[in-house]
Amino acid sequence: SCGWGDRLAGFFASQATHYYGCDPNPNTYKQYMKQIEEYTKIFPNKKVKIYNCGAEDLPYDELPDIDCAFTSPPYFSTEEYNKGGEKEENQSWFKFNEYEKWRDDFFLPVSKKCFERSKHTLINIMDPQVKGKRFRSCDEVVDMLKDNFVGQIGMRIMQRPKSDKLFETEKANQEFLNKTFIENVWCFSKDKNVDLLKSIRKGTLDSFFE
């Protein structure tokens, strides 16, 4: 998944040579094309292929073996991207409007296919809570891929913007936007000799007890 273009920007800033992504929103897809056009002026040897579809519709059989897949599937019933926009019917919240259907026809199959095509797979997902009920999405994906589970890290991200109408003052809006929070990233790998979590172990006592 393309993640609003930040992963695409990160790819061009990295030493990686090929990038594959997808997004069912035709408007954000156009913005990715503009990004690629500009970034390629600086890094002309990068290869990029972005599909204008949801991850459930990707032609996985056509994809080469991937070194690292990062996916952040829209959380069930809480992340309704492009609602009211062009081709909203292609969004996961529209197509899979019941939790079991979202899990069994979208989230778990897509996670499995990503893992099958990749050496390392990182999945950013939180347990969605709808009307006071918590759905255990994290446990379900870890249980499915438990033989290759290597750990979990926290990703610190900025607060998502909300409508200005929800705040009485601009100050209240800014205080809300200045907040940060942590989301889970679940890590899976086919290569147990590679330590994906090595960089975050600095300052721990692991080496002391070796």
C-alpha positions as CSV (number, residue, x, y, z in Angstrom):
1,S,0.0,0.0,0.0
2,C,1.2,3.5,-0.8
3,G,0.3,5.4,2.4
4,W,-0.4,8.8,0.9
5,G,2.9,8.9,-0.9
6,D,5.2,8.9,2.2
7,R,6.5,5.4,1.4
8,L,7.1,6.3,-2.2
9,A,9.2,9.3,-1.0
10,G,11.1,7.0,1.4
11,F,11.8,4.6,-1.5
12,F,13.3,7.4,-3.6
13,A,15.4,8.5,-0.7
14,S,16.7,4.9,-0.1
15,Q,19.1,2.6,-1.8
16,A,16.3,0.4,-3.1
17,T,15.9,0.1,-6.8
18,H,12.3,-1.1,-7.3
19,Y,9.0,-0.1,-5.8
20,Y,5.5,-1.7,-6.2
21,G,2.4,-0.2,-4.6
22,C,-1.3,0.1,-5.0
23,D,-4.2,2.5,-4.2
24,P,-7.8,2.3,-5.3
25,N,-8.4,6.0,-5.0
26,P,-8.0,7.6,-8.5
27,N,-7.2,11.0,-7.1
28,T,-4.3,9.9,-4.9
29,Y,-3.1,7.7,-7.7
30,K,-2.7,10.8,-9.9
31,Q,-0.7,12.5,-7.1
32,Y,1.7,9.5,-7.0
33,M,2.3,9.9,-10.7
34,K,3.2,13.5,-10.1
35,Q,5.6,12.4,-7.3
36,I,7.3,9.9,-9.6
37,E,7.7,12.4,-12.4
38,E,9.4,14.9,-10.1
39,Y,11.5,12.4,-8.1
40,T,12.7,10.7,-11.3
41,K,14.3,13.9,-12.4
42,I,16.7,13.5,-9.4
43,F,16.9,9.6,-9.3
44,P,16.4,8.5,-13.0
45,N,17.4,4.9,-12.4
46,K,14.6,4.0,-10.0
47,K,11.8,1.6,-11.2
48,V,8.2,2.2,-9.9
49,K,5.0,0.4,-10.6
50,I,1.8,1.5,-8.9
51,Y,-1.6,-0.3,-9.5
52,N,-4.8,1.7,-9.2
53,C,-6.6,-0.9,-7.3
54,G,-7.0,-2.3,-3.8
55,A,-4.5,-4.8,-2.3
56,E,-7.1,-7.6,-2.7
57,D,-7.1,-7.1,-6.4
58,L,-3.3,-6.9,-7.0
59,P,-2.0,-9.4,-9.6
60,Y,0.3,-11.1,-7.1
61,D,1.3,-13.8,-9.6
62,E,2.8,-11.0,-11.8
63,L,4.9,-9.5,-9.0
64,P,8.6,-10.5,-8.6
65,D,9.9,-11.7,-5.3
66,I,9.9,-8.7,-2.9
67,D,12.6,-8.0,-0.3
68,C,10.3,-6.0,2.1
69,A,6.6,-5.4,2.0
70,F,5.1,-2.8,4.3
71,T,1.3,-2.6,4.4
72,S,-1.1,-0.6,6.5
73,P,-4.6,-1.9,5.7
74,P,-7.5,0.4,6.4
75,Y,-8.8,-0.6,9.9
76,F,-12.2,-2.1,9.8
77,S,-15.0,0.5,10.1
78,T,-12.7,3.2,11.4
79,E,-10.7,4.3,8.3
80,E,-13.2,5.1,5.6
81,Y,-10.9,6.5,2.9
82,N,-12.3,8.5,0.0
83,K,-15.8,8.3,1.4
84,G,-18.2,10.1,-0.9
85,G,-15.4,10.4,-3.5
86,E,-14.9,9.1,-7.0
87,K,-14.9,5.2,-7.1
88,E,-15.6,4.9,-3.3
89,E,-17.0,1.5,-4.2
90,N,-13.4,0.2,-4.6
91,Q,-12.5,0.9,-1.0
92,S,-12.3,-1.9,1.5
93,W,-14.8,-0.2,3.9
94,F,-17.4,-0.2,1.1
95,K,-16.7,-3.8,-0.1
96,F,-16.3,-5.5,3.3
97,N,-18.8,-3.9,5.7
98,E,-19.0,-6.7,8.2
99,Y,-16.0,-7.6,10.4
100,E,-15.9,-11.3,9.5
101,K,-16.1,-10.5,5.8
102,W,-13.4,-7.8,6.1
103,R,-11.2,-10.2,8.0
104,D,-11.8,-13.4,5.9
105,D,-12.0,-11.8,2.4
106,F,-9.7,-8.8,2.8
107,F,-7.3,-8.5,5.7
108,L,-6.0,-12.0,6.3
109,P,-5.8,-13.1,2.6
110,V,-4.0,-9.9,1.7
111,S,-1.6,-10.3,4.6
112,K,-0.9,-13.8,3.6
113,K,-0.3,-13.0,-0.1
114,C,2.0,-10.1,0.9
115,F,4.0,-12.5,3.0
116,E,4.1,-15.2,0.3
117,R,5.7,-12.7,-2.2
118,S,8.1,-11.1,0.3
119,K,11.2,-12.0,2.3
120,H,10.1,-9.6,5.1
121,T,6.6,-8.4,5.8
122,L,5.7,-5.5,8.1
123,I,2.0,-5.0,8.9
124,N,0.8,-1.8,10.6
125,I,-2.6,-2.7,12.2
126,M,-4.4,-1.9,15.4
127,D,-7.4,-3.6,16.9
128,P,-10.4,-1.6,15.7
129,Q,-13.0,-0.8,18.3
130,V,-16.5,-0.2,17.0
131,K,-19.4,0.8,19.3
132,G,-17.4,-0.4,22.4
133,K,-16.5,-3.8,20.8
134,R,-12.9,-4.6,20.2
135,F,-12.0,-6.8,17.2
136,R,-8.8,-8.8,17.7
137,S,-7.2,-8.2,14.3
138,C,-3.6,-8.2,15.7
139,D,-4.0,-11.6,17.3
140,E,-5.6,-13.0,14.2
141,V,-2.8,-12.0,11.8
142,V,-0.1,-13.1,14.2
143,D,-1.8,-16.4,14.7
144,M,-1.9,-17.0,11.0
145,L,1.8,-16.2,10.4
146,K,3.0,-17.2,13.8
147,D,5.8,-19.6,12.5
148,N,7.5,-16.5,10.9
149,F,6.7,-13.9,13.6
150,V,9.9,-12.1,14.7
151,G,8.5,-9.3,16.8
152,Q,6.5,-6.1,17.2
153,I,7.6,-2.5,17.2
154,G,5.8,0.7,17.9
155,M,5.5,3.4,15.1
156,R,5.1,6.9,16.4
157,I,2.9,9.0,14.2
158,M,1.3,12.4,14.2
159,Q,-2.4,12.8,15.0
160,R,-4.7,12.5,12.0
161,P,-6.5,15.8,11.1
162,K,-10.2,16.1,11.8
163,S,-12.8,18.6,10.7
164,D,-12.3,22.1,12.0
165,K,-16.0,22.0,13.0
166,L,-15.2,19.6,15.8
167,F,-13.1,22.2,17.7
168,E,-14.3,25.4,19.4
169,T,-11.1,27.3,18.8
170,E,-8.1,27.1,16.5
171,K,-5.9,26.6,19.6
172,A,-7.9,23.5,20.5
173,N,-7.4,22.2,17.0
174,Q,-3.6,22.8,17.1
175,E,-3.3,21.1,20.5
176,F,-5.1,18.1,19.1
177,L,-2.8,18.0,16.0
178,N,0.4,18.4,18.1
179,K,-0.3,15.1,19.8
180,T,1.5,11.9,18.8
181,F,0.6,8.3,19.3
182,I,1.9,4.8,18.8
183,E,0.6,2.2,16.4
184,N,1.7,-1.5,16.2
185,V,3.8,-2.8,13.4
186,W,3.9,-6.6,13.3
187,C,7.1,-8.1,11.8
188,F,7.3,-11.4,9.9
189,S,10.3,-12.9,8.1
190,K,11.3,-16.0,6.1
191,D,14.9,-15.3,7.0
192,K,15.5,-15.9,10.7
193,N,19.2,-15.0,10.4
194,V,18.2,-11.3,9.8
195,D,17.4,-9.3,12.9
196,L,14.8,-6.8,11.8
197,L,14.7,-5.3,15.3
198,K,18.4,-4.8,15.8
199,S,18.4,-1.1,15.6
200,I,15.8,-0.6,18.4
201,R,17.7,-2.8,20.8
202,K,20.3,-0.1,21.5
203,G,20.4,0.8,25.2
204,T,18.9,-2.5,26.3
205,L,20.5,-5.2,28.5
206,D,20.3,-8.0,25.9
207,S,24.1,-8.0,25.2
208,F,24.9,-7.9,28.9
209,F,23.3,-11.3,29.4
210,E,24.9,-13.0,26.4
